């Protein structure tokens, strides 16, 4: 099994961008986007599973559909994990920044 990939833009997003991402993820419409993406992943898997072994070129079609399904699901997982990473560590950075600001003000 491959080792876990590092989050996208791991050291590149600013704190402001992480906060903006968290705000977007908290919007009701974001769950609709997630639902659409998950539906696409499920469809890719279903298209692979529902292939009949009696179809012409079964092995080639199965291999192509499996590769597509794997790529779609891997990419989706990477994006979701990256979003969660940035939101989590953005909150930590914000808390540290506020703590440092309060310490300077005292």
RARA-V263563 format. One record per pair of residues at least 12 apart in sequence whose C-alpha atoms are under 10 Angstrom apart, sorted by the first residue. I is the first residue (numbers start at 0). J is the second residue. If there is no record, write none. Layout:
i=I j=J
i=I j=J
//
This chain:
i=3 j=77
i=4 j=73
i=4 j=76
i=4 j=77
i=4 j=80
i=4 j=81
i=5 j=77
i=5 j=80
i=5 j=81
i=5 j=84
i=6 j=77
i=6 j=78
i=6 j=79
i=6 j=80
i=6 j=81
i=6 j=82
i=6 j=83
i=6 j=84
i=6 j=85
i=7 j=77
i=7 j=78
i=7 j=79
i=7 j=80
i=7 j=81
i=7 j=82
i=7 j=84
i=7 j=85
i=8 j=81
i=8 j=82
i=8 j=85
i=9 j=81
i=9 j=84
i=9 j=85
i=10 j=85
i=12 j=85
i=12 j=89
i=13 j=85
i=13 j=89
i=14 j=85
i=14 j=86
i=14 j=88
i=14 j=89
i=14 j=90
i=14 j=91
i=14 j=92
i=14 j=93
i=14 j=96
i=15 j=89
i=15 j=93
i=16 j=85
i=16 j=86
i=16 j=89
i=17 j=82
i=17 j=84
i=17 j=85
i=17 j=86
i=17 j=87
i=17 j=88
i=17 j=89
i=17 j=90
i=17 j=92
i=17 j=93
i=18 j=85
i=18 j=86
i=18 j=87
i=18 j=88
i=18 j=89
i=18 j=90
i=18 j=92
i=18 j=93
i=19 j=86
i=19 j=89
i=20 j=82
i=20 j=83
i=20 j=85
i=20 j=86
i=20 j=89
i=21 j=82
i=21 j=83
i=21 j=85
i=21 j=86
i=21 j=87
i=21 j=89
i=21 j=90
i=22 j=86
i=24 j=82
i=24 j=83
i=24 j=86
i=33 j=75
i=33 j=79
i=36 j=71
i=36 j=72
i=36 j=75
i=37 j=71
i=37 j=72
i=37 j=75
i=37 j=76
i=39 j=68
i=39 j=71
i=39 j=72
i=39 j=75
i=40 j=67
i=40 j=68
i=40 j=69
i=40 j=70
i=40 j=71
i=40 j=72
i=40 j=73
i=40 j=74
i=40 j=75
i=41 j=68
i=41 j=71
i=41 j=72
i=42 j=68
i=43 j=64
i=43 j=65
i=43 j=66
i=43 j=67
i=43 j=68
i=43 j=69
i=43 j=70
i=43 j=71
i=43 j=72
i=44 j=64
i=44 j=65
i=44 j=67
i=44 j=68
i=44 j=69
i=44 j=71
i=44 j=72
i=45 j=64
i=45 j=68
i=46 j=61
i=46 j=64
i=46 j=65
i=46 j=68
i=47 j=60
i=47 j=61
i=47 j=62
i=47 j=63
i=47 j=64
i=47 j=65
i=47 j=66
i=47 j=67
i=47 j=68
i=48 j=61
i=48 j=64
i=48 j=65
i=49 j=61
i=50 j=64
//
